[in-house]
Amino acid sequence: MFSYGDTVVHHRFTGVTKNALNQTVKQFAPPVEVHGVAVAPGSGSEPTQGLSYRVVSKMTIYLSAGVGFSAQDEVTVRGQRYGVDGEAQGPWVNPFTGWSPGDAVTLKRVTG
């Protein structure tokens, strides 16, 4: 897609199961590399009240249409694993040229 784009790893959600402690955990299909992905840094936020050390980070990735990211999937970008935030939006259109190369997917990572 993009000649100098990143390679990300798509972890497709397949369902839930119970672990040894009877906790519900997500299951994923074997990971698949997606090449030529544009990565746009997003925002970060920290709570302003309380003693929490939680940080929420977001970014957007741009990739070929039809890759099929769903809201339950996860994506590894530059060594960090993110959840898909909402559904893939597409096709996106370059406002300067009208070029419509594919889908935009917002990712979210919560730590702390």
C-alpha positions in Angstrom: 0.0 0.0 0.0 2.5 2.7 1.2 6.0 2.0 0.0 7.6 3.3 3.2 4.7 2.2 5.5 5.1 0.1 8.7 4.4 -3.6 9.1 1.7 -4.2 11.8 0.4 -7.5 13.2 -3.3 -8.1 13.1 -4.7 -10.3 15.9 -8.2 -11.3 14.7 -10.7 -11.9 17.5 -12.3 -15.4 17.3 -14.3 -15.6 20.6 -13.9 -16.0 24.3 -13.0 -18.9 26.5 -12.4 -19.5 30.2 -8.9 -19.8 31.7 -7.7 -22.0 34.6 -9.1 -19.5 37.1 -12.5 -19.6 35.3 -12.0 -16.0 34.0 -13.3 -15.0 30.6 -10.4 -14.3 28.2 -10.4 -13.3 24.5 -9.1 -15.8 21.9 -7.4 -14.7 18.7 -6.6 -16.4 15.4 -2.9 -16.8 14.5 -1.3 -13.3 14.0 -1.1 -12.0 10.4 1.4 -9.4 9.3 0.0 -6.4 7.3 2.6 -4.5 5.2 2.7 -1.0 4.0 0.5 0.6 6.7 0.6 4.3 7.4 0.8 5.0 11.1 -0.4 8.4 12.4 0.3 9.3 16.0 -2.7 10.2 17.9 -3.4 11.5 21.4 -2.7 10.6 24.9 -4.5 11.4 28.1 -4.1 10.9 31.9 -6.8 11.2 34.5 -6.9 14.6 36.3 -8.5 13.4 39.4 -7.6 10.7 41.9 -4.4 8.7 42.4 -4.7 6.7 39.1 -1.6 6.1 37.0 -3.7 5.2 33.9 -2.7 6.5 30.5 -4.9 6.2 27.4 -3.0 6.4 24.0 -4.7 6.5 20.6 -3.5 6.4 17.0 -4.8 5.9 13.6 -3.6 3.5 11.0 -4.3 3.7 7.2 -4.4 0.5 5.1 -5.8 -1.1 2.1 -9.6 -1.5 2.0 -11.1 -4.8 2.9 -8.4 -6.0 5.4 -11.3 -6.6 7.7 -10.5 -5.2 11.1 -13.4 -5.5 13.6 -14.0 -3.7 16.9 -12.8 -6.7 19.0 -9.5 -7.2 17.1 -6.1 -6.1 18.4 -3.1 -4.8 16.5 0.6 -4.7 17.3 2.2 -1.5 16.1 5.9 -0.8 16.7 6.0 -3.4 19.4 3.0 -2.2 21.4 -0.4 -4.0 21.3 -3.5 -1.9 20.8 -7.2 -2.6 20.7 -9.3 -1.5 17.7 -11.4 1.4 18.9 -14.7 1.2 17.1 -15.1 -0.1 13.5 -12.8 0.5 10.6 -13.8 3.7 8.7 -13.4 3.7 5.0 -12.7 4.4 2.4 -10.8 7.5 3.4 -10.2 10.2 0.8 -7.1 12.5 0.6 -8.6 16.0 0.7 -5.9 17.4 -1.5 -5.9 14.9 -4.3 -9.1 12.9 -4.0 -7.1 9.7 -3.8 -9.0 7.0 -1.9 -6.5 4.2 -1.0 -8.3 2.4 1.8 -9.6 2.2 5.4 -8.7 4.2 8.5 -8.7 2.3 11.8 -8.4 4.0 15.2 -6.4 2.1 17.9 -6.5 2.5 21.6 -4.1 1.4 24.4 -4.8 1.7 28.1 -2.0 1.2 30.6 -1.8 1.6 34.4 
